[in-house]
């Protein structure tokens, strides 16, 4: 009996060991989650205070802890990645602002003023070496600053991309809206780095999710419409930009009406204090967005005037069959319209001015066969042969062809005047 009892007790102890280890692992993961939540709360307080450098440091610690336990693509890491990426974006913006202000405040001609002072020194060579060392240090500092700036944006993109992937795997409304927020921040990263085509794609994907899950009076919709419109202005698509600006205004007006109903229902109490504050904020936003609409319309008129000027210039400068509509070929106006209204590709960060440059480049290519036409070559050869037979010099032949060329130019000018009239 004692032997059987000891054997059974040992078997029970062996069975209890894995259970205890699993429980310990669970307790350890719970402890990690609790610690990460505390770090995220601390980072959020830093964000409220505007201390994004401290916030990034705290959020990165939380991300490292959670990724080590759950894995980088685990759902538990989504919030930490999103918070860290958003703070890195704000930190990059601050760096850009500081760098821009430093460049604007830099005195002009400072280098020229320092050169005469060092030119009369006895130890000119030593001074030159010191200056070179200082320049090298400055260049190193500038390079380190640029690398840090690029690093912040790159890290922000990586963190936000992970958060987007994590939340997109979920099917519930809240997580899909978090994926939309990650896409919104990714669009801001793209716009900050000048990659407007990628930014536009992220903003539009975000807007599609928000339209699916958010009510029509949500301020997030107004913000995303505004970001889409601003990015469209960067790439010269003013018609669509005006539509999204107007959509943003419509959302804000709808929300103002909803808030006013809440305020009227709570008249005489303090329950609508937050609604009153929000109404004041929204009323301040409306004039700014309407001003953006007018700016977009003005840019659109300027682009149209430029396109018309190019059409007139191209139509009067060439009579090549490539621009003749009677033969069924494309006209210069249709070619320019197709180029100006074409959507921007993902690999291009081009503006409307680049499209205009491409059009003029194509036109110069089409004029080349006209300048080197075989008719002119045969005329030149015939004139040269006549000059050789008659014994005249090269100057007479060149004068003859020059007169013929001037007549041709005058006829072309008269034809262009008639066409423009």
Long-range contacts (C-beta under 8 A, 24 or more apart in sequence): 28-69, 29-69, 29-70, 32-65, 32-66, 32-69, 33-66, 33-76, 35-65, 36-62, 36-65, 36-66, 36-76, 36-80, 39-65, 39-80, 40-79, 40-80, 40-83, 43-83, 43-84, 43-87, 44-83, 46-87, 47-83, 47-86, 47-87, 47-90, 52-87, 52-88, 52-90, 52-91, 52-94, 53-91, 55-83, 55-87, 56-84, 56-87, 56-88, 56-91, 59-83, 59-84, 59-87, 60-84, 63-159, 72-162, 73-162, 73-165, 73-166, 74-166, 75-166, 75-169, 75-170, 77-162, 77-166, 78-163, 78-166, 78-167, 78-175, 78-178, 79-163, 81-159, 81-160, 81-162, 81-163, 81-166, 82-159, 82-160, 82-163, 82-178, 82-181, 82-182, 82-185, 84-159, 85-155, 85-156, 85-157, 85-158, 85-159, 85-160, 85-163, 85-182, 85-185, 86-156, 86-160, 86-185, 88-152, 88-153, 88-155, 88-156, 88-159, 89-152, 89-153, 89-156, 89-160, 89-185, 89-188, 89-189, 89-192, 91-152, 92-149, 92-152, 92-153, 92-156, 92-192, 93-192, 95-145, 95-148, 95-149, 95-152, 96-149, 96-192, 99-145, 99-149, 153-189, 153-192, 153-193, 156-185, 156-189, 157-186, 157-189, 160-185, 160-186, 160-189, 161-186, 173-213, 176-209, 176-212, 176-213, 177-209, 177-210, 177-213, 177-214, 179-209, 180-206, 180-209, 180-210, 180-213, 180-220, 181-206, 181-220, 183-209, 184-223, 184-224, 184-227, 187-227, 187-231, 188-227, 191-227, 191-230, 191-231, 191-234, 194-349, 195-349, 196-231, 196-234, 196-235, 196-344, 196-349, 197-235, 197-344, 197-345, 197-346, 197-347, 197-348, 197-349, 198-346, 199-231, 200-228, 200-231, 200-232, 200-235, 200-344, 201-346, 203-227, 203-228, 203-231, 204-228, 216-251, 216-254, 217-251, 217-254, 217-255, 217-257, 217-258, 218-251, 218-255, 219-251, 219-252, 219-255, 219-282, 221-248, 221-251, 222-248, 222-251, 222-252, 222-255, 223-248, 225-251, 226-289, 226-292, 229-292, 229-296, 230-292, 233-295, 233-296, 233-299, 234-351, 235-344, 235-350, 235-351, 235-352, 236-303, 236-340, 236-351, 236-352, 236-355, 237-343, 237-344, 238-296, 238-297, 238-299, 238-300, 238-303, 239-300, 241-296, 242-293, 242-296, 242-297, 242-300, 245-289, 245-292, 245-293, 245-296, 246-293, 248-289, 249-286, 249-289, 249-290, 249-293, 252-282, 252-285, 252-286, 252-289, 253-286, 255-282, 256-282, 256-283, 303-340, 303-352, 306-356, 307-336, 307-337, 307-340, 307-356, 310-336, 310-356, 310-359, 310-360, 311-336, 312-420, 314-359, 314-360, 314-363, 315-419, 316-416, 316-419, 316-420, 317-363, 317-367, 317-416, 318-363, 318-366, 318-367, 318-370, 319-412, 319-415, 320-366, 320-367, 320-369, 320-370, 322-366, 323-366, 332-363, 335-359, 335-362, 379-404
